[in-house]
C-alpha cells in the first residue's frame, strides 16, 4: 500500500503538450459511422471509411507530415502516396473496429494470440500483470482476448481528456464501454491499479507517449533520439509487478494478431536495483516497439513530431541521448 501511494505521488496531473492538441474527430461523424456500421454491417461501412481516409489525408497537413516523416524512417525511403494512404487507413480501421469490439462482436474478427503463456504464468502467481503497449495497432482487441478467459478482469489505464469527444461518443453508443477504464491523473489512480493487480487482473497502458510533463529519457528509435516517458515503468517497479510488452497488430481486413512478450519482472526488485532495472526495461521496450514497426510499418499511430527535442533544449547529437 505504501508503494502504491508513492507511485500516486509521482503521477502529477499536468497535461503534456500533445494532450492540448485540438481533436479533429467529430462526435457527430463518429456517431454516424457507428450507426451505419451497426445497421448495415462492417463491410458496407468500410466503403464509407475510404472516403473519410481520403479527406483526412487531404485536409490534415500536420498529421500528414508526421505520418510521412515516420514512414520515411521506418521504410528507409520517401513513402509513396498509396503507402501514406495505407497508414491512415490502418489507423481508421482500428478506430472503426472499436465500435464492434465495444459491442462484444469479436466474432466478426479473426483474432489470433501469441505468447499467452506469459500472461497465464503471471496470473497463476497471483500478482496480476501490467501490459505495456503503444499507439500501435489496436489496444482494444485486448478486451476480446480477455473475454476468452471467464472471470479475468482487463483494465485499461488511460488519460481521458485527450480523446474526450471520442470517449463521450463511445459512452453514448455503449455505456458499458468505460467500465474497465482507470483514469490517469486522479489521486486514487495508482491505488486502483494496485487493487486490480492484487485481484489477479490485467492492467494495460500505452507507454510510448508522455501522459504528463514528467520525467523522460531519450533513446534511439528508428535512427534518431526520442523522449520516452518513465512513468509507466516506474509505476511497475514501485508496485513490484511483472511487465509484458503487448501489441495488437492489425493485419488488414478483419485480421488481428495479439502478441505478448516478456519485458521485465520487478516482483523481487530491491530499491537499490531499481535504476538499472528501469534502464534495461526501457531499452527493451523501445527495441521491441522498433522491431514491430519494421515488421508492420502501417500500425504505429503517433501523428505528431515524435522526435522533437524538449522545449528549450538543443537537439542531441546521434548517440548522445540521456539515460535515467
C-alpha positions in Angstrom: 0.0 0.0 0.0 2.8 2.4 0.8 4.4 1.7 -2.6 1.1 2.4 -4.3 0.9 5.8 -2.5 4.4 6.5 -3.5 3.5 5.8 -7.1 0.5 8.1 -6.8 2.6 10.9 -5.5 4.8 10.7 -8.7 1.8 11.0 -11.0 1.1 14.7 -11.1 -1.9 15.6 -13.3 -0.2 18.2 -15.5 -1.1 17.5 -19.2 1.7 17.2 -21.7 1.7 19.4 -24.7 0.3 16.8 -27.1 -2.8 16.5 -25.0 -3.7 20.1 -25.7 -3.9 19.5 -29.5 -7.3 20.1 -30.9 -9.3 16.9 -31.6 -10.2 16.7 -35.3 -12.6 13.9 -34.7 -16.3 14.9 -34.7 -18.7 13.3 -32.3 -21.4 13.6 -34.9 -19.4 11.8 -37.5 -18.3 9.1 -35.2 -21.9 8.5 -34.1 -23.0 8.5 -37.8 -20.3 5.9 -38.6 -21.4 3.8 -35.6 -25.0 4.0 -36.8 -24.0 2.9 -40.3 -21.7 0.2 -39.0 -24.2 -1.4 -36.6 -27.1 -1.3 -39.0 -25.5 -2.0 -42.4 -22.6 -4.1 -41.2 -18.8 -3.8 -41.1 -18.1 -4.3 -44.8 -20.5 -1.6 -46.2 -19.2 0.8 -43.5 -15.6 0.2 -44.6 -16.5 1.7 -48.0 -17.5 4.9 -46.3 -14.3 4.7 -44.4 -12.3 5.0 -47.6 -13.8 8.5 -48.2 -13.0 9.5 -44.6 -9.4 8.5 -45.0 -9.1 10.4 -48.3 -10.5 13.5 -46.6 -8.1 13.1 -43.6 -5.1 12.7 -45.9 -6.0 15.8 -47.9 -7.2 18.1 -45.1 -4.9 17.3 -42.1 -1.5 18.6 -43.2 0.1 18.4 -39.8 -0.8 14.7 -39.3 0.1 14.0 -43.0 3.6 15.5 -42.4 4.1 13.5 -39.2 2.9 10.3 -41.0 5.3 10.9 -43.9 8.3 11.6 -41.5 7.6 8.3 -39.6 7.1 6.3 -42.8 10.4 7.6 -44.3 12.2 6.5 -41.2 10.7 3.0 -41.0 10.8 2.3 -44.7 14.2 3.9 -45.3 12.9 6.0 -48.2 10.3 8.5 -49.1 6.8 6.9 -48.8 4.6 6.7 -51.9 1.1 8.0 -51.8 -0.5 4.6 -51.5 1.7 3.9 -48.5 0.6 7.2 -46.9 -3.0 6.2 -47.5 -2.4 2.7 -46.1 -1.0 4.3 -42.9 -4.1 6.4 -42.5 -6.4 3.6 -43.4 -4.9 1.2 -40.9 -5.5 3.8 -38.2 -9.1 4.5 -39.3 -9.8 0.8 -39.4 -8.7 0.1 -35.8 -10.8 3.1 -34.7 -13.8 1.8 -36.7 -13.4 -1.7 -35.4 -13.6 -0.4 -31.8 -17.4 0.1 -32.5 -17.8 -3.6 -32.9 -15.3 -4.7 -30.2 -17.0 -2.4 -27.7 -20.3 -4.1 -28.5 -18.7 -7.6 -27.9 -18.8 -8.5 -31.6 -15.3 -10.2 -31.6 -16.9 -12.9 -33.7 -16.6 -10.6 -36.7 -12.8 -10.8 -36.5 -10.0 -13.3 -36.9 -8.0 -12.6 -33.8 -5.0 -14.8 -33.0 -2.9 -14.5 -29.9 0.7 -15.4 -29.4 2.6 -15.5 -26.1 -0.5 -16.0 -23.9 1.5 -18.5 -21.8 3.4 -15.5 -20.3 0.1 -13.9 -19.3 -1.1 -17.2 -17.8 2.1 -17.7 -15.8 1.9 -14.2 -14.3 -1.7 -14.6 -13.4 -1.0 -18.0 -11.8 1.4 -16.3 -9.5 -1.4 -14.2 -8.1 0.3 -10.8 -8.7 -1.6 -9.7 -11.8 0.3 -8.4 -14.8 1.0 -5.0 -16.3 0.9 -4.8 -20.1 2.9 -2.0 -21.7 1.6 -1.3 -25.2 2.0 1.6 -27.6 -0.1 3.6 -30.0 0.5 0.7 -32.3 -2.3 -1.3 -33.9 -5.4 -1.8 -31.7 -5.2 -2.0 -27.9 -9.0 -2.6 -27.9 -8.5 -6.2 -29.1 -7.1 -7.0 -25.7 -10.7 -6.9 -24.4 -11.6 -9.6 -26.9 -8.7 -11.8 -25.7 -9.8 -11.2 -22.1 -13.2 -12.5 -22.9 -11.7 -15.9 -23.7 -10.9 -16.4 -20.1 -14.1 -16.2 -17.9 -13.6 -14.1 -14.8 -10.5 -12.3 -16.0 -10.6 -8.6 -15.4 -8.9 -6.5 -18.0 -8.5 -2.8 -17.2 -7.1 0.0 -19.3 -5.1 2.8 -17.7 -5.5 5.9 -19.9 -5.5 9.7 -20.0 -9.2 10.5 -20.6 -9.0 14.2 -21.7 -7.1 13.8 -24.9 -9.9 11.9 -26.6 -12.8 13.5 -24.7 -15.1 13.7 -27.7 -14.4 10.1 -28.9 -14.9 8.7 -25.4 -18.1 10.7 -25.0 -19.4 9.3 -28.2 -18.4 5.7 -27.3 -20.2 6.1 -23.9 -23.3 7.2 -25.8 -23.1 4.2 -28.1 -22.4 1.7 -25.4 -22.4 2.8 -21.8 -20.6 -0.4 -20.7 -17.5 0.5 -22.7 -16.0 2.6 -19.9 -16.5 0.2 -17.0 -12.9 -1.2 -17.1 -11.1 2.1 -17.6 -8.9 3.6 -14.9 -8.4 7.3 -15.5 -4.9 8.7 -15.1 -4.2 12.0 -13.2 -6.5 11.3 -10.3 -5.4 10.9 -6.6 -6.6 7.3 -6.5 -5.3 6.2 -9.9 -2.4 4.1 -8.7 -4.3 2.7 -5.8 -6.9 1.4 -8.2 -4.2 -0.1 -10.4 -2.8 -1.9 -7.3 -6.2 -3.2 -6.3 -6.8 -4.5 -9.8 -3.5 -6.3 -9.9 -3.9 -7.7 -6.4 -7.2 -9.3 -7.6 -5.2 -11.1 -10.3 -6.3 -8.9 -13.2 -4.6 -7.3 -16.2 -3.9 -3.6 -16.4 -2.7 -2.2 -19.8 -1.2 1.2 -20.5 0.2 2.8 -23.7 3.8 3.8 -22.9 5.1 5.5 -26.0 3.7 8.9 -25.3 4.2 11.2 -22.3 0.9 11.4 -20.5 2.2 14.2 -18.2 5.1 16.6 -18.3 7.1 14.2 -16.1 10.5 12.6 -16.4 11.5 11.2 -19.7 14.6 9.5 -21.1 15.9 9.7 -24.6 16.5 6.6 -26.6 17.3 6.0 -30.3 14.2 5.0 -32.2 14.2 4.4 -36.0 17.5 6.2 -36.3 17.1 9.3 -34.1 16.7 10.1 -30.5 13.2 10.5 -29.0 11.9 11.1 -25.5 10.2 8.2 -23.7 8.1 8.6 -20.5 9.5 6.8 -17.4 6.2 6.9 -15.5 4.7 3.5 -16.7 7.9 1.6 -15.8 8.4 3.5 -12.6 4.8 2.5 -11.6 5.5 -1.2 -12.3 8.8 -1.0 -10.3 7.1 0.7 -7.3 4.3 -1.8 -7.3 6.8 -4.7 -7.9 4.9 -6.3 -10.7 5.8 -8.4 -13.8 5.5 -6.5 -17.1 4.8 -7.8 -20.6 5.0 -6.0 -23.9 1.8 -6.1 -25.8 0.9 -5.3 -29.4 -2.5 -5.8 -31.1 -1.2 -5.9 -34.7 -3.7 -5.0 -37.4 -3.1 -7.4 -40.3 -5.7 -6.0 -42.7 -9.4 -6.7 -43.4 -10.7 -8.3 -40.2 -7.4 -9.9 -39.0 -5.6 -9.1 -35.8 -2.7 -10.7 -34.1 -2.2 -10.0 -30.3 1.4 -10.5 -29.2 2.6 -10.8 -25.6 6.4 -10.7 -24.9 8.3 -10.7 -21.6 9.7 -7.2 -20.8 10.6 -7.1 -17.1 9.8 -8.6 -13.7 10.0 -6.2 -10.8 8.5 -8.6 -8.3 11.6 -9.1 -6.2 13.3 -5.9 -7.0 15.1 -4.1 -4.2 15.1 -0.3 -4.0 18.8 -0.1 -4.8 18.4 -2.1 -8.0 15.5 0.0 -9.3 17.6 2.4 -11.5 19.5 -0.2 -13.5 16.3 -2.4 -13.9 14.3 0.6 -15.2 17.1 1.4 -17.6 17.2 -2.1 -19.1 13.4 -2.3 -19.3 13.2 0.9 -21.2 15.9 -0.2 -23.6 14.0 -3.5 -24.2 10.6 -1.7 -24.6 12.0 0.7 -27.3 13.7 -2.2 -29.1 10.5 -4.3 -29.2 8.4 -1.5 -30.5 11.0 -0.7 -33.2 11.0 -4.4 -34.2 7.2 -4.4 -34.5 7.3 -1.1 -36.5 9.7 -2.7 -39.0 7.5 -5.8 -39.2 4.2 -3.9 -39.6 5.0 -0.3 -40.5 1.5 0.9 -41.0 0.5 0.1 -37.4 2.2 3.0 -35.5 -0.2 5.9 -34.9 1.6 8.8 -33.3 0.6 11.6 -35.7 2.8 14.4 -34.3 6.6 15.2 -34.3 7.6 12.3 -32.1 11.3 13.1 -32.4 11.1 16.7 -31.4 13.7 17.7 -28.8 12.4 19.0 -25.4 11.3 22.7 -25.5 14.3 24.9 -24.8 16.8 22.2 -25.3 19.1 21.7 -28.2 18.6 18.5 -30.2 21.1 15.9 -29.1 23.7 14.6 -31.5 23.2 11.0 -32.6 24.2 8.6 -29.9 24.1 11.3 -27.2 20.7 10.6 -25.7 20.4 10.9 -21.9 19.8 7.8 -19.8 17.9 7.6 -16.5 
